[in-house]
Amino acid sequence: MNMTTINAVQNTKYDLIVIGGGIIGTSTACEAASRGQKVLLIEKGHIGKGCSYGNAGWMTPCFAMPLPMPGLLLKSMKWMLDPEGPLYIKPSLSPDLAYWLFAFMRNMNEKQAARAIAGLVGLSKTSLTAYKNLGAKHPEVHFEQKGLLMVNRNKAGVAAALDEMHRVADHGIPGKALNSDEILALEPALKGPFAGGVYFPEEAMGEPLKVIEALASDLKSKNGVILEECEFLGFNQSGAKVNSISTTLGQFSAEKYVLATGSWSKDMSRMLGLRIPILGGKGYAIISPKLEQQPKIPIMYLEKKIAITPRSNSLRLAGTLELVDQDFSITERRVKAIERGSREILHLPEKIQVQEVWRGLRPCTPDGVPLIGAHPKLSNLYLNVGHQMLGLQTGYGSGLMMADIIDGKTKDYDMGLFAPDRF
Ligand SMILES: Cc1cc2nc3c(=O)[nH]c(=O)nc-3n(C[C@H](O)[C@H](O)[C@H](O)COP(=O)(O)OP(=O)(O)OC[C@H]3O[C@@H](n4cnc5c(N)ncnc54)[C@H](O)[C@@H]3O)c2cc1C
């Protein structure tokens, strides 16, 4: 974008400025523009190249479990002792980590889990419908509704899968328990035997970057403006209102502002006078060419927490959760663990041809629920951050929810559950 265009953007008063161009910011901006608002979306890098870029692409309301599920404590201690386990917490004396762990433990109870599941399923179901419509308009999104198969080698894994099935069934998500023969009949590309599994027939997937590009293109078609390589630096306030924002490309102003900066949001706590306990939960994806025995449906190998996504020309193996905050390094051992775990249940070639190893930082809150709502003190500032491992599946729904909140329509939401000032 040249200087004349940037000057024109600076001289325009927008209805809404959205900060952060991941799935959350882009869907928020797109929905507001669809409702007739004049929207500016700013992104410090390139649209969709943060955590939303290489995720598994799952749009799966059955995965609406918040991170601190009851019973996770024992399991996570076991995982932590295993250097290749799916969960790792980088030791640190940081008060942010201490607070996060304290709040995480406090939220590990049935009452909170039930409330969080209801809220997250709601966002996921709204998103699924919205993605289906987006996929119909933009075939490049590769929206496919083939269901999702959870498989397990051991009985504890089966018990966990059945527990998830029953919890989401109460919210209208159908699932069917399967034995090993039924799993192999449904997905012959798997290596059995299994202790059991669950098939959720209505779950979907899409190509994550293409989803964001489709939303960005819809945003532009509704007169929205996107500024890339424009880093937000701070809010300029007068009294209890934000007047403008300062960025690396100058100042911009709007009637209202939404912060959607994913795992970078914690650093804005002091600036906002608000505790935003978001830690980066690093995960990896290995992208390889399509297998000779390519699975047909997405598969979750539950006890290893490995997400296997078959695409038309490739295979994506994703997993691990390393609570590390802003550390983007790649731990080779954990990448190998994803490959080894996948090999247990898939017919991988002896040496897989890796096209890309990607890592992303999931914005993780200690109660496993995003912060969606108005800032408690600044009357024209809103937050939509902290979507942890579910940012794609809840993303579009959170954009619709944010637009409703800005329009004052809050009665359909459990606003306390998502309240930005709850910590
Ligand atoms: C391995 C892996 C697999 C996953 N699989 C799935 C899945 O299958 N389904 C699912 O639902 N979720 C999945 N997730 C989680 C999902 O990817 C995230 O929840 C989601 O991407 C978060 O979106 P976001 O928009 O909040 O963050 P991001 O995509 O990270 O976007 C935030 C944006 O804000 C920008 N930004 C930050 N600071 C500033 C600033 N100062 N100024 C301007 N811009 C700024 C960043 O550059 C970034 O582009 C997975 C995650 C990982 C790591």
The ligand as an SDF file (V2000), in Angstrom:
LIG
                    3D

 53 58  0  0  0  0  0  0  0  0999 V2000
   -0.9370  -27.4360   15.7750 C   0  0  0  0  0  0  0  0  0  0  0  0
   -2.2370  -26.7000   15.9230 C   0  0  0  0  0  0  0  0  0  0  0  0
   -3.4030  -27.2620   15.4400 C   0  0  0  0  0  0  0  0  0  0  0  0
   -4.6190  -26.6060   15.6170 C   0  0  0  0  0  0  0  0  0  0  0  0
   -5.7490  -27.1480   15.0820 N   0  0  0  0  0  0  0  0  0  0  0  0
   -6.9400  -26.5050   15.2260 C   0  0  0  0  0  0  0  0  0  0  0  0
   -8.1160  -27.0090   14.6120 C   0  0  0  0  0  0  0  0  0  0  0  0
   -8.0800  -28.0060   13.8900 O   0  0  0  0  0  0  0  0  0  0  0  0
   -9.2960  -26.3600   14.8410 N   0  0  0  0  0  0  0  0  0  0  0  0
   -9.3610  -25.2300   15.6110 C   0  0  0  0  0  0  0  0  0  0  0  0
  -10.4500  -24.7180   15.8250 O   0  0  0  0  0  0  0  0  0  0  0  0
   -8.2430  -24.7050   16.1550 N   0  0  0  0  0  0  0  0  0  0  0  0
   -7.0370  -25.2970   15.9690 C   0  0  0  0  0  0  0  0  0  0  0  0
   -5.9120  -24.7530   16.5020 N   0  0  0  0  0  0  0  0  0  0  0  0
   -6.0240  -23.5060   17.2700 C   0  0  0  0  0  0  0  0  0  0  0  0
   -6.1990  -22.2880   16.3530 C   0  0  0  0  0  0  0  0  0  0  0  0
   -5.2040  -22.3230   15.3420 O   0  0  0  0  0  0  0  0  0  0  0  0
   -6.1130  -20.9990   17.1720 C   0  0  0  0  0  0  0  0  0  0  0  0
   -7.0220  -21.0480   18.2370 O   0  0  0  0  0  0  0  0  0  0  0  0
   -6.4640  -19.7890   16.3020 C   0  0  0  0  0  0  0  0  0  0  0  0
   -5.6210  -19.7490   15.1820 O   0  0  0  0  0  0  0  0  0  0  0  0
   -6.3480  -18.4890   17.0840 C   0  0  0  0  0  0  0  0  0  0  0  0
   -6.7180  -17.4620   16.2050 O   0  0  0  0  0  0  0  0  0  0  0  0
   -6.4040  -15.9530   16.5310 P   0  0  0  0  0  0  0  0  0  0  0  0
   -6.9610  -15.1470   15.4180 O   0  0  0  0  0  0  0  0  0  0  0  0
   -6.8130  -15.6290   17.9150 O   0  0  0  0  0  0  0  0  0  0  0  0
   -4.8030  -15.8810   16.5590 O   0  0  0  0  0  0  0  0  0  0  0  0
   -3.7630  -15.6880   15.3670 P   0  0  0  0  0  0  0  0  0  0  0  0
   -4.1230  -16.4870   14.1820 O   0  0  0  0  0  0  0  0  0  0  0  0
   -2.4090  -15.9050   15.9310 O   0  0  0  0  0  0  0  0  0  0  0  0
   -3.9700  -14.1700   14.9810 O   0  0  0  0  0  0  0  0  0  0  0  0
   -3.5730  -13.1070   15.7890 C   0  0  0  0  0  0  0  0  0  0  0  0
   -2.9850  -12.0680   14.8490 C   0  0  0  0  0  0  0  0  0  0  0  0
   -2.7360  -10.8690   15.5660 O   0  0  0  0  0  0  0  0  0  0  0  0
   -1.5900  -10.2830   14.9880 C   0  0  0  0  0  0  0  0  0  0  0  0
   -1.0250   -9.3320   15.9420 N   0  0  0  0  0  0  0  0  0  0  0  0
   -0.4620   -9.6200   17.1410 C   0  0  0  0  0  0  0  0  0  0  0  0
   -0.0160   -8.4920   17.7290 N   0  0  0  0  0  0  0  0  0  0  0  0
   -0.3110   -7.4770   16.8710 C   0  0  0  0  0  0  0  0  0  0  0  0
   -0.0780   -6.0820   16.8970 C   0  0  0  0  0  0  0  0  0  0  0  0
    0.5690   -5.4850   17.9240 N   0  0  0  0  0  0  0  0  0  0  0  0
   -0.5040   -5.3260   15.8450 N   0  0  0  0  0  0  0  0  0  0  0  0
   -1.1570   -5.9020   14.7880 C   0  0  0  0  0  0  0  0  0  0  0  0
   -1.3760   -7.2260   14.6930 N   0  0  0  0  0  0  0  0  0  0  0  0
   -0.9590   -8.0050   15.7410 C   0  0  0  0  0  0  0  0  0  0  0  0
   -0.6750  -11.4660   14.7290 C   0  0  0  0  0  0  0  0  0  0  0  0
    0.3250  -11.1720   13.7850 O   0  0  0  0  0  0  0  0  0  0  0  0
   -1.6550  -12.5270   14.2490 C   0  0  0  0  0  0  0  0  0  0  0  0
   -1.7670  -12.5720   12.8420 O   0  0  0  0  0  0  0  0  0  0  0  0
   -4.6650  -25.3680   16.3100 C   0  0  0  0  0  0  0  0  0  0  0  0
   -3.4790  -24.7860   16.7550 C   0  0  0  0  0  0  0  0  0  0  0  0
   -2.2650  -25.4270   16.5640 C   0  0  0  0  0  0  0  0  0  0  0  0
   -1.0180  -24.7700   17.0330 C   0  0  0  0  0  0  0  0  0  0  0  0
  1  2  1  0
  2  3  1  0
  2 52  2  0
  3  4  2  0
  4  5  1  0
  4 50  1  0
  5  6  2  0
  6  7  1  0
  6 13  1  0
  7  8  2  0
  7  9  1  0
  9 10  1  0
 10 11  2  0
 10 12  1  0
 12 13  2  0
 13 14  1  0
 14 15  1  0
 14 50  1  0
 15 16  1  0
 16 17  1  0
 16 18  1  0
 18 19  1  0
 18 20  1  0
 20 21  1  0
 20 22  1  0
 22 23  1  0
 23 24  1  0
 24 25  2  0
 24 26  1  0
 24 27  1  0
 27 28  1  0
 28 29  2  0
 28 30  1  0
 28 31  1  0
 31 32  1  0
 32 33  1  0
 33 34  1  0
 33 48  1  0
 34 35  1  0
 35 36  1  0
 35 46  1  0
 36 37  1  0
 36 45  1  0
 37 38  2  0
 38 39  1  0
 39 40  1  0
 39 45  2  0
 40 41  1  0
 40 42  2  0
 42 43  1  0
 43 44  2  0
 44 45  1  0
 46 47  1  0
 46 48  1  0
 48 49  1  0
 50 51  2  0
 51 52  1  0
 52 53  1  0
M  END
$$$$
